[in-house]
């Protein structure tokens, strides 16, 4: 696992543990993927199945996590791609920025 993916796992586990139903996958373009579920965050394969996948660059995810980028605006601006349930994506983005 890369150091970048490990940083995401460490930062996201406290945010998602016990708050997320189902699964969500963050695909960091060119780096790898992080699976989020009720137990926290873990590294995963980009091809692993999830209820929703959010796909963006590291810079976009960092901006979302810091509160500098609104996830909805990132989708509308083409910076963030969503595969799967839009409702689930909104819930996940609320957890990420919260």
Biopython code that builds the backbone (N, CA, C, O; Angstrom):
import numpy as np
from Bio.PDB.StructureBuilder import StructureBuilder

atoms = [
    (1, "UNK", "N", (0.849, -1.174, 0.000)),
    (1, "UNK", "CA", (0.000, 0.000, 0.000)),
    (1, "UNK", "C", (0.895, 1.236, 0.000)),
    (1, "UNK", "O", (1.878, 1.308, 0.737)),
    (2, "UNK", "N", (0.538, 2.205, -0.838)),
    (2, "UNK", "CA", (1.337, 3.428, -0.913)),
    (2, "UNK", "C", (1.126, 4.295, 0.325)),
    (2, "UNK", "O", (0.138, 4.148, 1.045)),
    (3, "UNK", "N", (2.051, 5.177, 0.551)),
    (3, "UNK", "CA", (1.953, 6.097, 1.688)),
    (3, "UNK", "C", (0.724, 6.988, 1.543)),
    (3, "UNK", "O", (0.075, 7.316, 2.536)),
    (4, "UNK", "N", (0.404, 7.381, 0.320)),
    (4, "UNK", "CA", (-0.758, 8.232, 0.087)),
    (4, "UNK", "C", (-2.045, 7.519, 0.496)),
    (4, "UNK", "O", (-2.884, 8.093, 1.191)),
    (5, "UNK", "N", (-2.197, 6.270, 0.064)),
    (5, "UNK", "CA", (-3.391, 5.489, 0.425)),
    (5, "UNK", "C", (-3.434, 5.281, 1.933)),
    (5, "UNK", "O", (-4.505, 5.368, 2.532)),
    (6, "UNK", "N", (-2.296, 5.007, 2.556)),
    (6, "UNK", "CA", (-2.243, 4.842, 4.009)),
    (6, "UNK", "C", (-2.702, 6.121, 4.719)),
    (6, "UNK", "O", (-3.404, 6.050, 5.728)),
    (7, "UNK", "N", (-2.310, 7.279, 4.200)),
    (7, "UNK", "CA", (-2.747, 8.553, 4.787)),
    (7, "UNK", "C", (-4.261, 8.708, 4.717)),
    (7, "UNK", "O", (-4.887, 9.176, 5.668)),
    (8, "UNK", "N", (-4.849, 8.312, 3.582)),
    (8, "UNK", "CA", (-6.308, 8.366, 3.463)),
    (8, "UNK", "C", (-6.977, 7.423, 4.457)),
    (8, "UNK", "O", (-7.962, 7.791, 5.097)),
    (9, "UNK", "N", (-6.448, 6.214, 4.587)),
    (9, "UNK", "CA", (-7.017, 5.240, 5.523)),
    (9, "UNK", "C", (-6.992, 5.792, 6.941)),
    (9, "UNK", "O", (-7.988, 5.716, 7.660)),
    (10, "UNK", "N", (-5.863, 6.343, 7.339)),
    (10, "UNK", "CA", (-5.734, 6.891, 8.699)),
    (10, "UNK", "C", (-6.640, 8.092, 8.922)),
    (10, "UNK", "O", (-7.216, 8.232, 10.001)),
    (11, "UNK", "N", (-6.780, 8.956, 7.930)),
    (11, "UNK", "CA", (-7.603, 10.154, 8.073)),
    (11, "UNK", "C", (-9.097, 9.843, 8.036)),
    (11, "UNK", "O", (-9.885, 10.497, 8.719)),
    (12, "UNK", "N", (-9.485, 8.855, 7.248)),
    (12, "UNK", "CA", (-10.910, 8.586, 7.044)),
    (12, "UNK", "C", (-11.514, 7.599, 8.037)),
    (12, "UNK", "O", (-12.720, 7.638, 8.281)),
    (13, "UNK", "N", (-10.710, 6.725, 8.608)),
    (13, "UNK", "CA", (-11.272, 5.728, 9.535)),
    (13, "UNK", "C", (-12.077, 6.368, 10.666)),
    (13, "UNK", "O", (-13.201, 5.932, 10.914)),
    (14, "UNK", "N", (-11.554, 7.384, 11.365)),
    (14, "UNK", "CA", (-12.371, 7.974, 12.434)),
    (14, "UNK", "C", (-13.637, 8.673, 11.917)),
    (14, "UNK", "O", (-14.633, 8.752, 12.637)),
    (15, "UNK", "N", (-13.608, 9.171, 10.696)),
    (15, "UNK", "CA", (-14.777, 9.871, 10.150)),
    (15, "UNK", "C", (-15.906, 8.919, 9.777)),
    (15, "UNK", "O", (-17.079, 9.246, 9.957)),
    (16, "UNK", "N", (-15.555, 7.730, 9.252)),
    (16, "UNK", "CA", (-16.594, 6.841, 8.728)),
    (16, "UNK", "C", (-16.969, 5.697, 9.663)),
    (16, "UNK", "O", (-18.057, 5.136, 9.535)),
    (17, "UNK", "N", (-16.101, 5.342, 10.592)),
    (17, "UNK", "CA", (-16.392, 4.209, 11.486)),
    (17, "UNK", "C", (-17.691, 4.461, 12.253)),
    (17, "UNK", "O", (-17.824, 5.455, 12.967)),
    (18, "UNK", "N", (-18.626, 3.558, 12.095)),
    (18, "UNK", "CA", (-19.896, 3.643, 12.802)),
    (18, "UNK", "C", (-20.896, 4.615, 12.193)),
    (18, "UNK", "O", (-22.004, 4.744, 12.714)),
    (19, "UNK", "N", (-20.545, 5.303, 11.108)),
    (19, "UNK", "CA", (-21.465, 6.290, 10.539)),
    (19, "UNK", "C", (-21.947, 5.943, 9.143)),
    (19, "UNK", "O", (-22.913, 6.535, 8.661)),
    (20, "UNK", "N", (-21.302, 5.006, 8.489)),
    (20, "UNK", "CA", (-21.612, 4.715, 7.089)),
    (20, "UNK", "C", (-22.308, 3.379, 6.962)),
    (20, "UNK", "O", (-21.840, 2.372, 7.492)),
    (21, "UNK", "N", (-23.432, 3.372, 6.256)),
    (21, "UNK", "CA", (-24.110, 2.113, 5.937)),
    (21, "UNK", "C", (-23.727, 1.723, 4.519)),
    (21, "UNK", "O", (-23.648, 2.574, 3.633)),
    (22, "UNK", "N", (-23.494, 0.453, 4.312)),
    (22, "UNK", "CA", (-23.094, -0.008, 2.997)),
    (22, "UNK", "C", (-21.622, 0.283, 2.756)),
    (22, "UNK", "O", (-20.841, 0.429, 3.696)),
    (23, "UNK", "N", (-21.255, 0.366, 1.478)),
    (23, "UNK", "CA", (-19.857, 0.586, 1.132)),
    (23, "UNK", "C", (-19.725, 1.737, 0.143)),
    (23, "UNK", "O", (-20.606, 1.984, -0.680)),
    (24, "UNK", "N", (-18.615, 2.422, 0.251)),
    (24, "UNK", "CA", (-18.274, 3.476, -0.700)),
    (24, "UNK", "C", (-16.790, 3.347, -0.996)),
    (24, "UNK", "O", (-15.985, 3.032, -0.119)),
    (25, "UNK", "N", (-16.453, 3.596, -2.236)),
    (25, "UNK", "CA", (-15.059, 3.477, -2.645)),
    (25, "UNK", "C", (-14.589, 4.824, -3.168)),
    (25, "UNK", "O", (-15.244, 5.439, -4.009)),
    (26, "UNK", "N", (-13.448, 5.274, -2.663)),
    (26, "UNK", "CA", (-12.802, 6.462, -3.194)),
    (26, "UNK", "C", (-11.688, 5.985, -4.113)),
    (26, "UNK", "O", (-10.769, 5.295, -3.672)),
    (27, "UNK", "N", (-11.766, 6.345, -5.371)),
    (27, "UNK", "CA", (-10.730, 5.984, -6.330)),
    (27, "UNK", "C", (-9.900, 7.237, -6.586)),
    (27, "UNK", "O", (-10.371, 8.206, -7.181)),
    (28, "UNK", "N", (-8.660, 7.193, -6.125)),
    (28, "UNK", "CA", (-7.743, 8.312, -6.301)),
    (28, "UNK", "C", (-6.984, 8.046, -7.595)),
    (28, "UNK", "O", (-6.154, 7.140, -7.669)),
    (29, "UNK", "N", (-7.279, 8.844, -8.606)),
    (29, "UNK", "CA", (-6.739, 8.631, -9.954)),
    (29, "UNK", "C", (-5.222, 8.472, -9.938)),
    (29, "UNK", "O", (-4.493, 9.320, -9.423)),
    (30, "UNK", "N", (-4.770, 7.362, -10.516)),
    (30, "UNK", "CA", (-3.347, 7.098, -10.631)),
    (30, "UNK", "C", (-2.670, 6.624, -9.356)),
    (30, "UNK", "O", (-1.463, 6.381, -9.350)),
    (31, "UNK", "N", (-3.432, 6.489, -8.273)),
    (31, "UNK", "CA", (-2.845, 6.116, -6.973)),
    (31, "UNK", "C", (-3.382, 4.810, -6.409)),
    (31, "UNK", "O", (-2.611, 3.991, -5.909)),
    (32, "UNK", "N", (-4.687, 4.604, -6.482)),
    (32, "UNK", "CA", (-5.295, 3.423, -5.892)),
    (32, "UNK", "C", (-6.680, 3.745, -5.374)),
    (32, "UNK", "O", (-7.305, 4.710, -5.814)),
    (33, "UNK", "N", (-7.163, 2.937, -4.435)),
    (33, "UNK", "CA", (-8.524, 3.103, -3.939)),
    (33, "UNK", "C", (-8.597, 2.816, -2.447)),
    (33, "UNK", "O", (-7.778, 2.089, -1.885)),
    (34, "UNK", "N", (-9.609, 3.414, -1.826)),
    (34, "UNK", "CA", (-9.881, 3.231, -0.403)),
    (34, "UNK", "C", (-11.351, 2.853, -0.266)),
    (34, "UNK", "O", (-12.226, 3.543, -0.789)),
    (35, "UNK", "N", (-11.619, 1.758, 0.435)),
    (35, "UNK", "CA", (-12.982, 1.308, 0.682)),
    (35, "UNK", "C", (-13.424, 1.835, 2.040)),
    (35, "UNK", "O", (-12.701, 1.733, 3.031)),
    (36, "UNK", "N", (-14.625, 2.398, 2.063)),
    (36, "UNK", "CA", (-15.213, 2.901, 3.303)),
    (36, "UNK", "C", (-16.424, 2.054, 3.648)),
    (36, "UNK", "O", (-17.239, 1.742, 2.780)),
    (37, "UNK", "N", (-16.541, 1.681, 4.920)),
    (37, "UNK", "CA", (-17.723, 0.967, 5.393)),
    (37, "UNK", "C", (-17.901, 1.276, 6.875)),
    (37, "UNK", "O", (-17.208, 2.139, 7.414)),
    (38, "UNK", "N", (-18.813, 0.587, 7.532)),
    (38, "UNK", "CA", (-19.120, 0.892, 8.931)),
    (38, "UNK", "C", (-17.948, 0.647, 9.877)),
    (38, "UNK", "O", (-17.940, 1.165, 10.994)),
    (39, "UNK", "N", (-16.959, -0.135, 9.445)),
    (39, "UNK", "CA", (-15.812, -0.399, 10.321)),
    (39, "UNK", "C", (-14.696, 0.620, 10.144)),
    (39, "UNK", "O", (-13.777, 0.678, 10.960)),
    (40, "UNK", "N", (-14.766, 1.429, 9.083)),
    (40, "UNK", "CA", (-13.737, 2.433, 8.842)),
    (40, "UNK", "C", (-13.280, 2.427, 7.399)),
    (40, "UNK", "O", (-14.075, 2.193, 6.488)),
    (41, "UNK", "N", (-11.999, 2.683, 7.193)),
    (41, "UNK", "CA", (-11.424, 2.754, 5.848)),
    (41, "UNK", "C", (-10.311, 1.726, 5.722)),
    (41, "UNK", "O", (-9.625, 1.401, 6.691)),
    (42, "UNK", "N", (-10.150, 1.222, 4.503)),
    (42, "UNK", "CA", (-9.068, 0.270, 4.232)),
    (42, "UNK", "C", (-8.686, 0.386, 2.769)),
    (42, "UNK", "O", (-9.492, 0.793, 1.932)),
    (43, "UNK", "N", (-7.457, 0.028, 2.475)),
    (43, "UNK", "CA", (-7.008, 0.004, 1.084)),
    (43, "UNK", "C", (-7.751, -1.108, 0.363)),
    (43, "UNK", "O", (-8.058, -2.146, 0.949)),
    (44, "UNK", "N", (-8.038, -0.882, -0.907)),
    (44, "UNK", "CA", (-8.703, -1.913, -1.694)),
    (44, "UNK", "C", (-8.228, -1.817, -3.137)),
    (44, "UNK", "O", (-7.487, -0.906, -3.507)),
    (45, "UNK", "N", (-8.660, -2.754, -3.926)),
    (45, "UNK", "CA", (-8.346, -2.751, -5.351)),
    (45, "UNK", "C", (-9.348, -1.846, -6.063)),
    (45, "UNK", "O", (-10.511, -1.777, -5.666)),
    (46, "UNK", "N", (-8.916, -1.168, -7.088)),
    (46, "UNK", "CA", (-9.796, -0.281, -7.847)),
    (46, "UNK", "C", (-10.990, -1.040, -8.407)),
    (46, "UNK", "O", (-12.065, -0.461, -8.567)),
    (47, "UNK", "N", (-10.825, -2.319, -8.706)),
    (47, "UNK", "CA", (-11.903, -3.128, -9.283)),
    (47, "UNK", "C", (-12.884, -3.666, -8.250)),
    (47, "UNK", "O", (-13.913, -4.223, -8.633)),
    (48, "UNK", "N", (-12.607, -3.521, -6.947)),
    (48, "UNK", "CA", (-13.510, -4.032, -5.916)),
    (48, "UNK", "C", (-14.885, -3.371, -6.018)),
    (48, "UNK", "O", (-14.993, -2.186, -6.336)),
    (49, "UNK", "N", (-15.928, -4.148, -5.746)),
    (49, "UNK", "CA", (-17.308, -3.663, -5.809)),
    (49, "UNK", "C", (-17.638, -2.807, -4.594)),
    (49, "UNK", "O", (-17.163, -3.068, -3.489)),
    (50, "UNK", "N", (-18.460, -1.777, -4.811)),
    (50, "UNK", "CA", (-18.957, -0.931, -3.727)),
    (50, "UNK", "C", (-20.320, -0.385, -4.140)),
    (50, "UNK", "O", (-20.657, -0.383, -5.324)),
    (51, "UNK", "N", (-21.102, 0.076, -3.168)),
    (51, "UNK", "CA", (-22.417, 0.645, -3.468)),
    (51, "UNK", "C", (-22.291, 1.914, -4.303)),
    (51, "UNK", "O", (-23.129, 2.191, -5.161)),
    (52, "UNK", "N", (-21.241, 2.678, -4.044)),
    (52, "UNK", "CA", (-20.978, 3.903, -4.797)),
    (52, "UNK", "C", (-19.470, 4.097, -4.886)),
    (52, "UNK", "O", (-18.730, 3.767, -3.959)),
    (53, "UNK", "N", (-19.034, 4.630, -6.006)),
    (53, "UNK", "CA", (-17.616, 4.949, -6.179)),
    (53, "UNK", "C", (-17.482, 6.432, -6.497)),
    (53, "UNK", "O", (-18.178, 6.958, -7.366)),
    (54, "UNK", "N", (-16.589, 7.090, -5.791)),
    (54, "UNK", "CA", (-16.259, 8.485, -6.055)),
    (54, "UNK", "C", (-14.864, 8.490, -6.661)),
    (54, "UNK", "O", (-13.929, 7.939, -6.079)),
    (55, "UNK", "N", (-14.722, 9.098, -7.808)),
    (55, "UNK", "CA", (-13.464, 9.050, -8.547)),
    (55, "UNK", "C", (-12.967, 10.472, -8.783)),
    (55, "UNK", "O", (-13.675, 11.301, -9.355)),
    (56, "UNK", "N", (-11.742, 10.743, -8.336)),
    (56, "UNK", "CA", (-11.154, 12.076, -8.504)),
    (56, "UNK", "C", (-9.656, 11.999, -8.272)),
    (56, "UNK", "O", (-9.121, 10.962, -7.881)),
    (57, "UNK", "N", (-9.002, 13.101, -8.517)),
    (57, "UNK", "CA", (-7.564, 13.196, -8.246)),
    (57, "UNK", "C", (-7.334, 13.378, -6.748)),
    (57, "UNK", "O", (-8.251, 13.710, -5.997)),
    (58, "UNK", "N", (-6.114, 13.159, -6.341)),
    (58, "UNK", "CA", (-5.735, 13.389, -4.948)),
    (58, "UNK", "C", (-6.024, 14.829, -4.548)),
    (58, "UNK", "O", (-6.529, 15.075, -3.452)),
    (59, "UNK", "N", (-5.714, 15.779, -5.416)),
    (59, "UNK", "CA", (-5.926, 17.200, -5.111)),
    (59, "UNK", "C", (-7.394, 17.503, -4.841)),
    (59, "UNK", "O", (-7.707, 18.273, -3.933)),
    (60, "UNK", "N", (-8.294, 16.912, -5.611)),
    (60, "UNK", "CA", (-9.727, 17.147, -5.421)),
    (60, "UNK", "C", (-10.194, 16.538, -4.103)),
    (60, "UNK", "O", (-10.921, 17.186, -3.350)),
    (61, "UNK", "N", (-9.784, 15.295, -3.812)),
    (61, "UNK", "CA", (-10.182, 14.686, -2.541)),
    (61, "UNK", "C", (-9.628, 15.471, -1.352)),
    (61, "UNK", "O", (-10.326, 15.650, -0.354)),
    (62, "UNK", "N", (-8.404, 15.932, -1.445)),
    (62, "UNK", "CA", (-7.832, 16.730, -0.350)),
    (62, "UNK", "C", (-8.615, 18.021, -0.145)),
    (62, "UNK", "O", (-8.856, 18.432, 0.990)),
    (63, "UNK", "N", (-9.011, 18.659, -1.244)),
    (63, "UNK", "CA", (-9.797, 19.896, -1.149)),
    (63, "UNK", "C", (-11.161, 19.627, -0.521)),
    (63, "UNK", "O", (-11.647, 20.429, 0.277)),
    (64, "UNK", "N", (-11.780, 18.502, -0.878)),
    (64, "UNK", "CA", (-13.069, 18.134, -0.279)),
    (64, "UNK", "C", (-12.907, 17.887, 1.215)),
    (64, "UNK", "O", (-13.690, 18.396, 2.017)),
    (65, "UNK", "N", (-11.899, 17.110, 1.594)),
    (65, "UNK", "CA", (-11.681, 16.786, 3.003)),
    (65, "UNK", "C", (-11.353, 18.021, 3.836)),
    (65, "UNK", "O", (-11.710, 18.085, 5.012)),
    (66, "UNK", "N", (-10.680, 18.997, 3.243)),
    (66, "UNK", "CA", (-10.318, 20.205, 3.990)),
    (66, "UNK", "C", (-11.453, 21.225, 4.034)),
    (66, "UNK", "O", (-11.392, 22.201, 4.782)),
    (67, "UNK", "N", (-12.495, 20.991, 3.223)),
    (67, "UNK", "CA", (-13.609, 21.929, 3.177)),
    (67, "UNK", "C", (-13.440, 23.021, 2.132)),
    (67, "UNK", "O", (-14.296, 23.897, 2.010)),
    (68, "UNK", "N", (-12.357, 22.982, 1.382)),
    (68, "UNK", "CA", (-12.109, 23.992, 0.351)),
    (68, "UNK", "C", (-12.906, 23.729, -0.926)),
    (68, "UNK", "O", (-13.082, 24.637, -1.739)),
    (69, "UNK", "N", (-13.387, 22.505, -1.110)),
    (69, "UNK", "CA", (-14.139, 22.142, -2.316)),
    (69, "UNK", "C", (-15.461, 21.517, -1.915)),
    (69, "UNK", "O", (-15.488, 20.549, -1.155)),
    (70, "UNK", "N", (-16.552, 22.060, -2.417)),
    (70, "UNK", "CA", (-17.872, 21.482, -2.201)),
    (70, "UNK", "C", (-17.983, 20.266, -3.119)),
    (70, "UNK", "O", (-17.760, 20.390, -4.323)),
    (71, "UNK", "N", (-18.325, 19.085, -2.575)),
    (71, "UNK", "CA", (-18.400, 17.876, -3.412)),
    (71, "UNK", "C", (-19.429, 17.985, -4.533)),
    (71, "UNK", "O", (-19.187, 17.494, -5.636)),
    (72, "UNK", "N", (-20.558, 18.611, -4.276)),
    (72, "UNK", "CA", (-21.587, 18.749, -5.307)),
    (72, "UNK", "C", (-21.059, 19.616, -6.450)),
    (72, "UNK", "O", (-21.269, 19.304, -7.622)),
    (73, "UNK", "N", (-20.383, 20.688, -6.105)),
    (73, "UNK", "CA", (-19.811, 21.562, -7.133)),
    (73, "UNK", "C", (-18.691, 20.834, -7.896)),
    (73, "UNK", "O", (-18.497, 21.061, -9.090)),
    (74, "UNK", "N", (-17.962, 19.962, -7.193)),
    (74, "UNK", "CA", (-16.912, 19.185, -7.858)),
    (74, "UNK", "C", (-17.520, 18.249, -8.902)),
    (74, "UNK", "O", (-16.953, 18.075, -9.981)),
    (75, "UNK", "N", (-18.670, 17.644, -8.590)),
    (75, "UNK", "CA", (-19.354, 16.782, -9.559)),
    (75, "UNK", "C", (-19.848, 17.627, -10.730)),
    (75, "UNK", "O", (-19.655, 17.265, -11.891)),
    (76, "UNK", "N", (-20.477, 18.739, -10.421)),
    (76, "UNK", "CA", (-21.022, 19.593, -11.476)),
    (76, "UNK", "C", (-19.913, 20.156, -12.366)),
    (76, "UNK", "O", (-20.121, 20.369, -13.561)),
    (77, "UNK", "N", (-18.745, 20.395, -11.788)),
    (77, "UNK", "CA", (-17.625, 20.925, -12.547)),
    (77, "UNK", "C", (-16.794, 19.859, -13.240)),
    (77, "UNK", "O", (-15.816, 20.179, -13.916)),
    (78, "UNK", "N", (-17.173, 18.593, -13.079)),
    (78, "UNK", "CA", (-16.454, 17.507, -13.732)),
    (78, "UNK", "C", (-15.172, 17.082, -13.032)),
    (78, "UNK", "O", (-14.399, 16.301, -13.587)),
    (79, "UNK", "N", (-14.933, 17.580, -11.828)),
    (79, "UNK", "CA", (-13.727, 17.211, -11.079)),
    (79, "UNK", "C", (-13.890, 15.894, -10.329)),
    (79, "UNK", "O", (-12.914, 15.193, -10.064)),
    (80, "UNK", "N", (-15.136, 15.569, -9.993)),
    (80, "UNK", "CA", (-15.453, 14.368, -9.222)),
    (80, "UNK", "C", (-16.493, 13.569, -9.993)),
    (80, "UNK", "O", (-17.538, 14.099, -10.371)),
    (81, "UNK", "N", (-16.205, 12.300, -10.224)),
    (81, "UNK", "CA", (-17.126, 11.417, -10.938)),
    (81, "UNK", "C", (-17.772, 10.468, -9.935)),
    (81, "UNK", "O", (-17.111, 9.979, -9.019)),
    (82, "UNK", "N", (-19.063, 10.211, -10.113)),
    (82, "UNK", "CA", (-19.801, 9.312, -9.228)),
    (82, "UNK", "C", (-20.313, 8.137, -10.046)),
    (82, "UNK", "O", (-20.938, 8.320, -11.091)),
    (83, "UNK", "N", (-20.043, 6.928, -9.563)),
    (83, "UNK", "CA", (-20.597, 5.707, -10.162)),
    (83, "UNK", "C", (-21.425, 5.013, -9.100)),
    (83, "UNK", "O", (-20.912, 4.628, -8.050)),
    (84, "UNK", "N", (-22.699, 4.858, -9.377)),
    (84, "UNK", "CA", (-23.595, 4.231, -8.411)),
    (84, "UNK", "C", (-24.632, 5.223, -7.928)),
    (84, "UNK", "O", (-24.949, 6.190, -8.620)),
    (85, "UNK", "N", (-25.152, 4.982, -6.753)),
    (85, "UNK", "CA", (-26.238, 5.761, -6.184)),
    (85, "UNK", "C", (-25.832, 7.205, -5.875)),
    (85, "UNK", "O", (-24.896, 7.446, -5.112)),
    (86, "UNK", "N", (-26.539, 8.151, -6.469)),
    (86, "UNK", "CA", (-26.276, 9.567, -6.196)),
    (86, "UNK", "C", (-26.636, 9.904, -4.750)),
    (86, "UNK", "O", (-25.956, 10.707, -4.110)),
    (87, "UNK", "N", (-27.702, 9.294, -4.236)),
    (87, "UNK", "CA", (-28.084, 9.535, -2.837)),
    (87, "UNK", "C", (-26.981, 9.067, -1.889)),
    (87, "UNK", "O", (-26.640, 9.764, -0.933)),
    (88, "UNK", "N", (-26.436, 7.905, -2.153)),
    (88, "UNK", "CA", (-25.359, 7.371, -1.315)),
    (88, "UNK", "C", (-24.131, 8.279, -1.421)),
    (88, "UNK", "O", (-23.443, 8.516, -0.428)),
    (89, "UNK", "N", (-23.862, 8.780, -2.614)),
    (89, "UNK", "CA", (-22.729, 9.682, -2.813)),
    (89, "UNK", "C", (-22.883, 10.947, -1.978)),
    (89, "UNK", "O", (-21.910, 11.437, -1.405)),
    (90, "UNK", "N", (-24.099, 11.475, -1.908)),
    (90, "UNK", "CA", (-24.346, 12.673, -1.089)),
    (90, "UNK", "C", (-24.110, 12.393, 0.389)),
    (90, "UNK", "O", (-23.546, 13.225, 1.101)),
    (91, "UNK", "N", (-24.539, 11.223, 0.850)),
    (91, "UNK", "CA", (-24.314, 10.861, 2.250)),
    (91, "UNK", "C", (-22.833, 10.705, 2.545)),
    (91, "UNK", "O", (-22.353, 11.154, 3.586)),
    (92, "UNK", "N", (-22.107, 10.070, 1.631)),
    (92, "UNK", "CA", (-20.669, 9.882, 1.807)),
    (92, "UNK", "C", (-19.965, 11.238, 1.814)),
    (92, "UNK", "O", (-19.097, 11.485, 2.651)),
    (93, "UNK", "N", (-20.336, 12.108, 0.890)),
    (93, "UNK", "CA", (-19.681, 13.419, 0.835)),
    (93, "UNK", "C", (-19.969, 14.217, 2.103)),
    (93, "UNK", "O", (-19.116, 14.978, 2.561)),
    (94, "UNK", "N", (-21.157, 14.052, 2.673)),
    (94, "UNK", "CA", (-21.465, 14.721, 3.939)),
    (94, "UNK", "C", (-20.571, 14.248, 5.068)),
    (94, "UNK", "O", (-20.175, 15.036, 5.928)),
    (95, "UNK", "N", (-20.254, 12.966, 5.066)),
    (95, "UNK", "CA", (-19.346, 12.413, 6.079)),
    (95, "UNK", "C", (-17.922, 12.923, 5.851)),
    (95, "UNK", "O", (-17.217, 13.248, 6.806)),
    (96, "UNK", "N", (-17.508, 12.993, 4.603)),
    (96, "UNK", "CA", (-16.146, 13.423, 4.302)),
    (96, "UNK", "C", (-15.888, 14.856, 4.724)),
    (96, "UNK", "O", (-14.818, 15.163, 5.250)),
    (97, "UNK", "N", (-16.853, 15.737, 4.502)),
    (97, "UNK", "CA", (-16.645, 17.148, 4.839)),
    (97, "UNK", "C", (-17.013, 17.452, 6.284)),
    (97, "UNK", "O", (-16.659, 18.511, 6.804)),
    (98, "UNK", "N", (-17.723, 16.531, 6.940)),
    (98, "UNK", "CA", (-18.189, 16.773, 8.310)),
    (98, "UNK", "C", (-17.140, 16.608, 9.347)),
    (98, "UNK", "O", (-17.412, 16.785, 10.534)),
]
sb = StructureBuilder()
sb.init_structure("model")
sb.init_model(0)
sb.init_chain("A")
sb.init_seg("    ")
for serial, (resi, resn, name, xyz) in enumerate(atoms, 1):
    if name == "N":
        sb.init_residue(resn, " ", resi, " ")
    sb.init_atom(name, np.array(xyz, "f"), 0.0, 1.0, " ", f" {name:<3s}", serial, name[0])
structure = sb.get_structure()
